[in-house]
Amino acid sequence: MKKLKFEGYALNSNGLVDIQAPKEDYDNGFYFLSNDSIKFSKNSNIIPPIFLGVANVDWLHAFGMSVYACDNIPHAFAFDNNGRQIRHLFELIEIILKSETRVDFVENLFCVEFREQVRTFLESISGSLLFVPGAAAGQGSFTVSDGTNLDPFAIEREIWRDAKWDKDKFCETYQVNAELEADGIRIYSNVIGGFQDYIATITQINVTEDRPHPFSLRFGSGFLANDIIYQKLRKALSTIPIFICLADVKESLHTLLRFHSYSPMILWMSNLMTGTFLLNDNQFFEHSKAIWSQFRPHGGIPEIDCTVLQDQRTFMEFYHSAGFSLGDYYSANSHTKSFRELVPYLSSKNNLQVTNMQEYIDQDKGESKLPNTRYIHVDTFMSSSNDSISEDTIFLHILMGYGMSADDFIEVFNKSRAIAQRVIVMEHNPESFDFYMSKKQTSQPELIESLKPNKKILIPGNTCMDRNLMYIFDQ
Ligand SMILES: C[S@@+](CC[C@H](N)C(=O)[O-])C[C@H]1O[C@@H](n2cnc3c(N)ncnc32)[C@H](O)[C@@H]1O
């Protein structure tokens, strides 16, 4: 696949996608905070997953829980079709990076200084590690001077009582009109969902008739559950490549899923594939169907390994509405298994896939299924000058297994080594049980092993754990 291009912001970029700063200065309404409810259970992925998600504020909660649960997430994407919303996420990340503690973050976010007693109270809150129920907000007890424990509403009011709020700074930073009220900051800003104003709260989420809708930070849950998660998120935000992209889910989700089709993924969808969005918009419905048919090839996406997180307030699980059941599961084919092992070894920037099977190039319409990878037939590769090939990683895709002689293979291998930082050789394993009944295999593992690879990896097949062999050669 070709390199993806987006307008947006990049942090710790590794060159995986081309990101251009947004052309417009976006001044639309946006969600200053969110109100989704996220259920998170520990992910059992052995290979670290890619994190993809809608760029509302809850992206931080979902990502925070993911980095807590899974080490070594290779990179993350946030996407939203509202340019102001992606700028807000970028600004929030900058605030987290400069705020050493959770409480500093809350003060910097709201442009406020709390009483010492409030800071101590907030510091004492320690929420659940792997579960982000909206209802976790307001947990803990706040004891006032007469010894009374307060209910959640009263806690929110107590937090804001006598707070030093810098209204000018807040309104200037977020370009909104806002007022401090007894139980939060009332923000006047149009957002989808028909809200023209809402109350931004720290813990409180309850909706009542007689006050504007609350959008809450839900301190005490998600990335603000406790200091361990907060620090893990801060570290991830300063080390993991993150791409915050202006992108409409309806147009870009398929591309993003295809781009990552050989990596396990965690996908945060907010409420875009639930309730009204799903029922009223056929494009959302089609995406939902594609994701829930993840175990079978669908529209160019092979058997993807995707854990979907979404707003839990809806009663409708989207795989039910898309008409699929868990019984539709079947295991990935051997091609998918091989590419899943391969992808972590590809360069993030650009790769070359060399094949001697013209029919595979034709089937794929000339475009490799691998991310940032160009397809080339081995004859074209051999007749090209070394200078005309600029890829960092060259992948020799089962050449002897499809009939290439050992001598020709060595020529292709030597040319690849002269050009690329990394050469990856994949071949069939003639000894594997998968090939027991089939015609004689022509791959020669002992020849490749004599070339002294840095690493050898066995790849499972249909009936065995070693159908294919993959060798990594680094400069
Ligand atoms: C659907 S809204 C709902 C608000 C959500 N309940 C919350 O608490 O933030 C979630 C996010 O999806 C974004 N969004 C809506 N339609 C979209 C689309 N077609 N493509 C990408 N993002 C979209 C919105 O801009 C917003 O940031």
The ligand as a Gaussian input file, in Angstrom:
#p B3LYP/6-31G(d) Opt

LIG

0 1
 C      -20.169000      11.536000      17.555000
 S      -19.387000      12.646000      18.656000
 C      -20.258000      12.275000      20.090000
 C      -19.789000      12.904000      21.314000
 C      -19.368000      11.885000      22.278000
 N      -20.504000      11.292000      22.917000
 C      -18.425000      12.482000      23.279000
 O      -18.660000      12.316000      24.433000
 O      -17.432000      13.081000      22.863000
 C      -17.794000      11.934000      18.866000
 C      -16.775000      12.488000      17.926000
 O      -17.014000      12.004000      16.619000
 C      -16.681000      13.003000      15.686000
 N      -17.374000      12.694000      14.423000
 C      -18.685000      12.787000      14.114000
 N      -18.914000      12.368000      12.843000
 C      -17.714000      11.999000      12.345000
 C      -17.276000      11.489000      11.071000
 N      -18.123000      11.281000      10.070000
 N      -15.958000      11.247000      10.897000
 C      -15.075000      11.463000      11.910000
 N      -15.421000      11.930000      13.120000
 C      -16.719000      12.201000      13.341000
 C      -17.132000      14.279000      16.382000
 O      -16.508000      15.432000      15.843000
 C      -16.725000      13.996000      17.820000
 O      -15.413000      14.416000      18.105000

